[in-house]
Amino acid sequence: IDQVRESLNKPGSYSFLIYCAPKDDDNYQWWEFRYDITSSDVIGLIINKQEAIKLKERLDSVTRSSNEASLKEAFFNNLSKEVKKPLDEMCSACDRLVNDKLTKTEREKVVAELQESSESVSQGLGDILLFSKIESGRLRYVITEKDAGDFLTGFYHEVSSKVPSHLKFVLIPGRPGVYAQADFDRLRNVLTQFLLNAIKFTKEGSIEIGWRYHLDSHECEFFVEDTGIGIPAASKERLFDLFWKGDETSDGVGVGLNICRSLTEAMKL
C-alpha cells in the first residue's frame, strides 16, 4: 500500500499484485492493480486474478475444442479421399476380371493391381484403428526383452515380400548378443511404417534395415535407411506432425509417422 501511495506523485505506468479480501469476508484472493499516472489523471483497472485464470482456462478449452474439430474434419476428409482411391481401383480390377477377355499375362497384371489396392486399404484402415486407440488412451503396452538380432532377422524375412524386386533389400547385422526392451508388437508397427515410407519414396537403389548398439548409452538403435528422395531440411520439424505430408499428391492419410512418434514416446524409447 505504501508503494501505491508513493507512486501517486510519480507519473508513469504501474502494476501491483495484492493478496487481500476486499469484502472483509476472509475470502483472500490475488488482485492485480494496473494504472497509469499523468500530470492530471490516474487511469487504471483492477483485475481479479482467479477469475482471469478461470476465464483463460475456459477460452483455452474452447480453442482446444475448435482445434480438435478442425483436426477431425481434416482427418475424415483425408480418410475419404485416400480410402476411396484404392477401393475404386479394386472395383475396376474386379470388373475387368469378370467382364473382360484377358490373356494370362493381362490377368496376372490385374490380379497384382487388385492385391496392391487391397493391401493399401488394409494398411490405411489399420493405421486409422491404431491411431484411434492411441488418441483414446485404450492402447496397452507390454514391455519384454528380446535378442535384437533374432527380432530384426525375423522381421526382415516377414516383410521381404513387400519390397519391390527392383530394389535391393539388405539386412545390416549389428553386434550379436544384444538384448533390447520394448513392446515388440508396437516396435514392429513402427518399423513397418518406416519401411512402407521407404518403399513409397525410393524409386531405385536400396533399402537397409538393421540395428546398432551404442556403448556410451547402452542403447540399441533399430534403423531403416534408403536411397530415396528424402525431404528438405526445412521440413524436418514437421515430419511427425499429424496429417502432414511432404508431398500432398502422395498416397496416405498422413498419420503414419505421428503414430510412430506416439508409440515410441509411450514406450519411452
Protein Blocks (a to p, Z undefined) as FASTA:
>chain_A
ZZmmmmmmmgcdddddddddfkonopacdddddddddfkbccdddddfklmmmmmmmmmm
mmmmmmmmmmmmmmmmmmmmmmmmmmmmmmmmmmmmmmpccdfklmmmmmmmmmmmmmmm
mmmmmmmmmmmmmmnopaccddddddfklmmmmmmmmmmmmpcfkbccddddddehiacd
ddfklmmmmmmmmmmmmmmmmmghcddddddddfklopacdddddfbebjafklmmmmmg
ghiafblkbgcehlmmmmmmmmmmmnoZZ
